[in-house]
Amino acid sequence: MVKANGNYLKLPGSYLFSTIGKKVREYSAANPEAKIIRLGIGDVTQPIAPAIIEAMHKAVDEMGNAETFKGYAPDLGYEFLRNTIAENDYKARGCNIEADEIFVSDGAKCDCSNIQEIFSLDNKIAVCDPVYPVYVDSNVMAGRAGDYNAKTETWSDVIYMPCTADNGFAPQIPDKTPDLIYLCFPNNPTGATITKAQLQEWVDYANKVGAVILYDAAYEAYISEENVPHSIYECEGARTCAIEFRSFSKNAGFTGVRLGFTVIPKELKAGDVALHGLWARRHGTKYNGAPYIIQRAGEAVYSAAGKEQLKAQVAYYMNNAKYIYEGLKGAGFTVSGGVNAPYIWLKTPNNMTSWEFFDYLLEKVQVVGTPGAGFGPSGEGYFRLTAFGTYENTVAAVDRIKNAGL
Ligand SMILES: Cc1ncc(COP(=O)(O)O)c(C=O)c1O
């Protein structure tokens, strides 16, 4: 008789954002007149920039013409996009990454959850705590995480690297040696970054112990400070130990358009196996390429007009981040993040748990954020607010929180 994949059955409860969605729906149903402001899920609100819309329209027209129609896209992405990415995101920053080391996809979530497939099941993973839940859950589904301990909310075969106020929300090299190290900077959920020198220490460590760093740079566009690296390949030696994930969701508002890419340098090996070839094989077998129209939209992100328009979009969100950060700090809350990232990491007041604070804000002032505990045990006592709302909603939400009687 058919059996379900038992690894899926090990996953506790529902995905964080489903739980939040359910709570908000229930509250809305009971209070239909309530005007809820959502600063929870990291979804963008600004429309796609005009230069990108123009490129999409042009590509749509090409699809309606027999001479310019495109069928299946190349597995690994169109060369026009891969060349543009290599030039703008890497060569322009002094990173030695070639177009054929870039694998275009429909977003970073799929890539950073699928990448574990090309590694052995007995590899040990290390994750930051708190963490973007996808890294852990995808390893649970694969059967690499061991058993769940409901009391500690941790998995037996996962190495957790606590990121707390004491260490500036930066992970420390773990006592146990991992094989795969998930790093995400600028960080979701804490909004923290590490310096190039700190990232270099991770690269040196990974090369020393023969580990691979899975580096998620989905929020790279929000970096404003000089000494924060935009890519792990700015560090010496990263070509032999790092895979990098990028997304067009947050720098260009593609959360509903869908585009991302993964970089695997040719030198990167597990033992004597080149990982570039394995990912190419995986991509070729299980994926049929991001749509032509969307890849043209991605190319327009790097046009002069696209760059200018997106700089303004990022500045719009970062102005929200500043408003949240300064407003709540001024009101006596303990806040961090929000400088190189669109996330503000707030210490919950009055020793509330993060879910208690979530319920309090929803019920008292109808503001929705994300409870830190949903990102891992070290997230308990914290709360994430995103800067991706409209300016008007952001201002209203901050005012409401200030007047929530806390
Ligand atoms: C750290 C991180 N990586 C990846 C993603 C997903 O990106 P995409 O929309 O490209 O799938 C997100 C989305 O919130 C994220 O926070």
Ligand as a Chemical Component Dictionary entry (heavy atoms), coordinates in Angstrom:
data_LIG
# 
_chem_comp.id                   LIG 
_chem_comp.type                 NON-POLYMER 
_chem_comp.pdbx_formal_charge   0 
_chem_comp.three_letter_code    LIG 
# 
loop_
_chem_comp_atom.comp_id 
_chem_comp_atom.atom_id 
_chem_comp_atom.alt_atom_id 
_chem_comp_atom.type_symbol 
_chem_comp_atom.charge 
_chem_comp_atom.model_Cartn_x 
_chem_comp_atom.model_Cartn_y 
_chem_comp_atom.model_Cartn_z 
_chem_comp_atom.pdbx_ordinal 
LIG C1 C1 C 0 16.040 35.095 3.286  1  
LIG C2 C2 C 0 15.107 34.883 2.159  2  
LIG N1 N1 N 0 15.487 34.125 1.139  3  
LIG C3 C3 C 0 14.674 33.895 0.109  4  
LIG C4 C4 C 0 13.416 34.442 0.065  5  
LIG C5 C5 C 0 12.499 34.117 -1.070 6  
LIG O1 O1 O 0 12.772 34.820 -2.194 7  
LIG P1 P1 P 0 11.972 34.571 -3.539 8  
LIG O2 O2 O 0 10.766 35.453 -3.519 9  
LIG O3 O3 O 0 12.956 34.924 -4.609 10 
LIG O4 O4 O 0 11.591 33.135 -3.611 11 
LIG C6 C6 C 0 12.971 35.241 1.098  12 
LIG C7 C7 C 0 11.617 35.793 1.057  13 
LIG O5 O5 O 0 11.078 36.347 1.962  14 
LIG C8 C8 C 0 13.843 35.465 2.181  15 
LIG O6 O6 O 0 13.469 36.209 3.211  16 
# 
loop_
_chem_comp_bond.comp_id 
_chem_comp_bond.atom_id_1 
_chem_comp_bond.atom_id_2 
_chem_comp_bond.value_order 
_chem_comp_bond.pdbx_ordinal 
LIG C1 C2 SING 1  
LIG C2 N1 SING 2  
LIG C2 C8 DOUB 3  
LIG N1 C3 DOUB 4  
LIG C3 C4 SING 5  
LIG C4 C5 SING 6  
LIG C4 C6 DOUB 7  
LIG C5 O1 SING 8  
LIG O1 P1 SING 9  
LIG P1 O2 DOUB 10 
LIG P1 O3 SING 11 
LIG P1 O4 SING 12 
LIG C6 C7 SING 13 
LIG C6 C8 SING 14 
LIG C7 O5 DOUB 15 
LIG C8 O6 SING 16 
# 
